[in-house]
Amino acid sequence: MEAGVLLFLGSAAAGQPGRVVPAGLLVVLGLFLLRGLYVLAPNESAVLLLFGSYRATDEAAGLRFTNPLYTRSKVSRRLRTHEIAALKVNDGVGNPIEIGAAVVWSVSDSAAALLEIDDYEAFVRVQSDAALRRIAGAHAYDAAEVAIVSGVGGTEAEAAVAARAPATLLDGGDEVVQGLVRELQERVGRAGIRIAEARITHLAYAPEIAGAMLRRQQAEAVLAARRKIVAGAVDMVEDALAALERKGLALDTERRAAMVSNLLLVLVGDKDPVPVINAGTLNH
């Protein structure tokens, strides 16, 4: 059987030797040209190299054809999200905090992303962590910390210090986020990466100081409430004295002081007053 097949092939080659070689060449050439065909999806690009030398970047979607000798590397240009898990860092005044963020990014220069670094996805992860640590270390957690470090107290003093200090992590909002975006873009821009957006997803004091900071915040809330109560009580006493004077009820210094003391005691005290009937003078 095998001898018959070989005899047939030999006879065909001997009878038409000029047609066998061109047909074989056409098949080889066709297979070679097929290597130049490829498909690109939307928001996808191909980096073309010839023997290790960069030639071009193809960003047109659809069925594409290029030199079959080119080496193609596809890169997705779609938006991606990197979640930064909660990191324990020191804030701008040295207190340990936990902070996490989400970064939305995409490849803007496919050639740079492939040729400038080994793994651009790992590069984004590392630089995101470093940028978040940098931003957290440049800002205080809240304005109260800035006031404590500056050695001032009181709501007005704290507000004045906070107005001059950089934005805090807790109240900074867009300013802190934009700073994070700028820091990230400076770090990853050379690798062809574009930072579209960043958001703080987690912010809290570290567990070892969370209890103490909670007590401090509660104390600050109580003090702020007391200041407001005292300020309101003083205004009410002034109004009461002015009303008495307008009605012609003049009080001597002793009675005026006693009235102020009693009104403040009633208005500022946190318990219901107990009335006392004075049967004599103020001094007896």
C-alpha positions as CSV (number, residue, x, y, z in Angstrom):
1,M,0.0,0.0,0.0
2,E,2.7,2.5,1.0
3,A,4.7,1.5,-2.0
4,G,1.7,2.3,-4.2
5,V,1.2,5.8,-2.6
6,L,4.9,6.7,-3.1
7,L,4.8,5.4,-6.7
8,F,1.7,7.7,-7.3
9,L,3.3,10.8,-5.8
10,G,6.5,10.1,-7.7
11,S,4.6,9.8,-10.9
12,A,2.7,13.1,-10.2
13,A,5.8,14.9,-9.4
14,A,7.6,13.5,-12.4
15,G,4.6,14.4,-14.7
16,Q,4.0,18.0,-13.4
17,P,7.1,19.1,-11.5
18,G,6.5,22.8,-12.1
19,R,3.2,22.9,-10.3
20,V,4.0,21.2,-7.0
21,V,6.6,23.7,-5.8
22,P,4.6,26.9,-6.4
23,A,1.5,25.4,-4.7
24,G,3.6,24.6,-1.6
25,L,5.1,28.1,-1.6
26,L,1.6,29.6,-1.8
27,V,0.5,27.6,1.2
28,V,3.5,28.7,3.2
29,L,3.1,32.3,2.2
30,G,-0.6,32.2,3.1
31,L,0.1,30.8,6.6
32,F,2.8,33.5,7.0
33,L,0.5,36.3,6.1
34,L,-2.2,35.0,8.5
35,R,0.1,35.8,11.3
36,G,-0.4,39.5,10.6
37,L,-4.1,39.4,11.3
38,Y,-5.5,40.3,14.7
39,V,-8.5,41.7,16.4
40,L,-8.7,44.7,18.8
41,A,-11.7,45.3,21.0
42,P,-12.8,48.8,22.0
43,N,-10.5,50.5,24.5
44,E,-7.7,48.1,23.6
45,S,-4.4,48.7,21.9
46,A,-1.5,46.7,20.5
47,V,2.1,47.6,20.8
48,L,4.1,46.5,17.8
49,L,7.8,45.5,18.0
50,L,10.2,44.4,15.3
51,F,13.0,42.3,16.6
52,G,12.8,44.0,20.0
53,S,12.6,47.5,18.5
54,Y,9.4,49.6,19.0
55,R,7.6,50.4,15.8
56,A,4.1,51.7,16.6
57,T,1.0,51.5,18.8
58,D,-2.3,50.4,17.1
59,E,-5.4,51.7,18.9
60,A,-8.1,51.2,16.1
61,A,-10.7,48.6,17.1
62,G,-11.7,45.8,14.7
63,L,-10.0,43.3,12.4
64,R,-6.4,44.6,11.8
65,F,-3.4,43.5,9.7
66,T,0.2,44.4,10.2
67,N,3.6,43.1,9.2
68,P,3.7,39.4,10.1
69,L,7.2,39.9,11.5
70,Y,5.9,42.3,14.1
71,T,5.5,41.0,17.7
72,R,2.2,42.2,19.1
73,S,1.4,42.9,22.8
74,K,-2.2,43.9,23.6
75,V,-3.0,46.3,26.4
76,S,-6.4,47.1,27.9
77,R,-7.1,50.8,28.2
78,R,-10.3,50.4,30.2
79,L,-10.8,52.0,33.6
80,R,-9.7,49.8,36.6
81,T,-10.1,50.2,40.3
82,H,-7.5,49.5,42.9
83,E,-8.7,49.1,46.5
84,I,-6.0,50.1,49.1
85,A,-6.7,48.1,52.3
86,A,-6.6,50.1,55.5
87,L,-3.0,51.1,56.3
88,K,-1.7,52.0,59.7
89,V,0.3,55.2,59.4
90,N,1.1,58.3,61.5
91,D,-0.8,61.4,60.6
92,G,0.7,64.9,60.4
93,V,1.0,65.3,64.1
94,G,2.3,61.8,64.8
95,N,-0.9,60.1,66.0
96,P,-1.4,56.5,64.6
97,I,-4.4,56.2,62.3
98,E,-5.9,53.8,59.8
99,I,-6.6,55.0,56.3
100,G,-7.7,53.3,53.1
101,A,-8.6,54.5,49.6
102,A,-9.9,53.5,46.2
103,V,-8.0,54.5,43.0
104,V,-9.5,54.5,39.5
105,W,-6.9,54.4,36.8
106,S,-6.3,53.5,33.2
107,V,-3.4,53.1,30.7
108,S,-3.0,56.3,28.6
109,D,0.3,55.3,26.9
110,S,0.4,51.6,26.1
111,A,4.0,51.7,24.9
112,A,5.3,53.3,28.1
113,A,3.3,50.9,30.2
114,L,4.9,47.9,28.5
115,L,8.4,49.1,27.9
116,E,9.2,51.4,30.8
117,I,8.4,48.9,33.6
118,D,8.1,45.2,34.0
119,D,4.5,45.0,35.5
120,Y,2.5,48.2,35.4
121,E,-0.4,46.7,37.5
122,A,2.0,45.9,40.4
123,F,3.6,49.3,39.9
124,V,0.2,51.0,40.4
125,R,-0.4,49.0,43.5
126,V,2.9,49.9,45.1
127,Q,2.8,53.6,44.2
128,S,-0.8,53.9,45.4
129,D,0.2,52.6,48.9
130,A,3.2,55.0,49.0
131,A,1.2,58.0,47.8
132,L,-1.5,57.4,50.4
133,R,1.1,57.1,53.2
134,R,2.6,60.4,52.0
135,I,-0.7,62.2,52.0
136,A,-1.7,60.8,55.4
137,G,1.6,61.9,56.9
138,A,1.2,65.5,55.6
139,H,-2.2,66.2,57.2
140,A,-3.5,66.0,60.8
141,Y,-6.5,63.8,61.5
142,D,-8.7,66.7,62.6
143,A,-8.5,70.4,63.6
144,A,-8.5,69.6,67.3
145,E,-5.1,67.9,66.9
146,V,-3.7,70.9,65.2
147,A,-4.9,73.1,68.0
148,I,-3.4,70.8,70.7
149,V,0.0,70.7,69.0
150,S,-0.1,74.5,68.6
151,G,-0.9,74.9,72.3
152,V,-4.2,76.8,71.9
153,G,-7.6,76.1,73.3
154,G,-11.2,77.2,72.8
155,T,-13.4,77.0,69.8
156,E,-12.4,80.4,68.4
157,A,-8.7,79.7,68.8
158,E,-9.0,76.2,67.4
159,A,-10.9,77.7,64.4
160,A,-8.2,80.3,63.8
161,V,-5.4,77.7,63.9
162,A,-7.3,75.4,61.7
163,A,-7.9,78.2,59.1
164,R,-4.1,78.7,58.8
165,A,-3.2,75.0,58.9
166,P,-3.4,72.6,55.9
167,A,-6.7,70.7,55.4
168,T,-7.3,67.9,57.8
169,L,-8.0,64.3,56.7
170,L,-11.4,64.3,58.4
171,D,-12.6,67.7,57.1
172,G,-10.3,68.3,54.1
173,G,-12.7,66.6,51.6
174,D,-11.8,67.4,48.0
175,E,-8.6,69.2,48.9
176,V,-7.1,66.0,50.4
177,V,-8.4,63.8,47.6
178,Q,-7.0,66.2,44.9
179,G,-3.7,66.1,46.7
180,L,-3.8,62.3,46.6
181,V,-4.6,62.3,42.8
182,R,-1.7,64.7,42.1
183,E,0.7,62.7,44.2
184,L,-0.3,59.5,42.4
185,Q,-0.1,61.1,38.9
186,E,3.4,62.3,39.6
187,R,4.5,58.8,40.6
188,V,2.8,56.7,37.8
189,G,2.7,59.2,34.9
190,R,6.1,58.1,33.5
191,A,4.7,54.6,33.1
192,G,1.9,55.7,30.9
193,I,-0.8,55.6,33.6
194,R,-3.6,58.1,34.1
195,I,-5.3,58.5,37.5
196,A,-9.0,59.2,36.9
197,E,-10.2,59.5,40.5
198,A,-9.4,58.7,44.1
199,R,-11.5,58.5,47.2
200,I,-10.8,57.9,50.9
201,T,-12.8,54.8,51.9
202,H,-11.6,54.3,55.5
203,L,-10.4,56.7,58.1
204,A,-10.1,56.1,61.8
205,Y,-7.8,56.3,64.8
206,A,-5.7,53.2,65.4
207,P,-7.2,50.8,68.0
208,E,-4.5,51.5,70.6
209,I,-5.5,55.2,70.9
210,A,-9.2,55.1,69.7
211,G,-10.5,55.0,73.2
212,A,-8.5,57.9,74.4
213,M,-9.4,60.0,71.3
214,L,-13.1,59.2,71.8
215,R,-12.9,60.5,75.4
216,R,-11.2,63.6,74.1
217,Q,-13.9,64.2,71.6
218,Q,-16.6,63.7,74.2
219,A,-14.8,66.2,76.5
220,E,-14.5,68.7,73.7
221,A,-18.2,68.4,73.0
222,V,-19.1,69.0,76.6
223,L,-16.8,72.0,76.8
224,A,-18.3,73.4,73.6
225,A,-21.8,73.0,75.0
226,R,-20.8,74.7,78.2
227,R,-19.3,77.6,76.4
228,K,-22.4,78.1,74.5
229,I,-24.6,77.9,77.6
230,V,-22.5,80.4,79.5
231,A,-22.4,82.8,76.6
232,G,-26.2,82.6,76.2
233,A,-26.7,83.0,80.0
234,V,-24.5,86.2,80.1
235,D,-26.5,87.7,77.3
236,M,-29.8,86.9,79.1
237,V,-28.6,88.5,82.3
238,E,-27.5,91.6,80.4
239,D,-30.9,91.8,78.8
240,A,-32.7,91.4,82.2
241,L,-30.7,94.1,83.8
242,A,-31.2,96.5,80.9
243,A,-34.9,95.8,81.0
244,L,-35.1,96.6,84.7
245,E,-33.2,99.9,84.1
246,R,-35.5,100.9,81.3
247,K,-38.5,100.4,83.7
248,G,-36.9,102.6,86.3
249,L,-36.0,99.9,88.7
250,A,-32.6,100.9,89.9
251,L,-30.5,98.4,91.7
252,D,-27.5,99.1,93.9
253,T,-24.3,97.4,93.4
254,E,-25.0,94.7,96.0
255,R,-28.4,93.8,94.7
256,R,-27.1,93.9,91.1
257,A,-24.3,91.4,91.9
258,A,-26.7,89.2,93.8
259,M,-29.1,89.1,90.8
260,V,-26.4,88.3,88.4
261,S,-25.1,85.5,90.6
262,N,-28.6,84.0,91.0
263,L,-29.5,84.2,87.3
264,L,-26.2,82.7,86.2
265,L,-26.6,79.9,88.8
266,V,-30.1,79.1,87.5
267,L,-29.3,79.4,83.8
268,V,-25.9,77.6,83.9
269,G,-26.6,74.9,86.5
270,D,-27.4,71.4,85.2
271,K,-29.9,70.7,88.1
272,D,-33.2,72.4,88.9
273,P,-32.7,75.3,91.4
274,V,-34.0,75.0,94.9
275,P,-35.8,78.3,95.9
276,V,-34.7,79.9,99.2
277,I,-36.7,82.6,100.9
278,N,-34.6,85.4,102.4
279,A,-36.4,87.0,105.3
280,G,-33.7,89.6,106.1
281,T,-31.2,91.6,104.2
282,L,-28.7,90.2,101.7
283,N,-26.1,90.0,104.4
284,H,-28.2,88.7,107.3
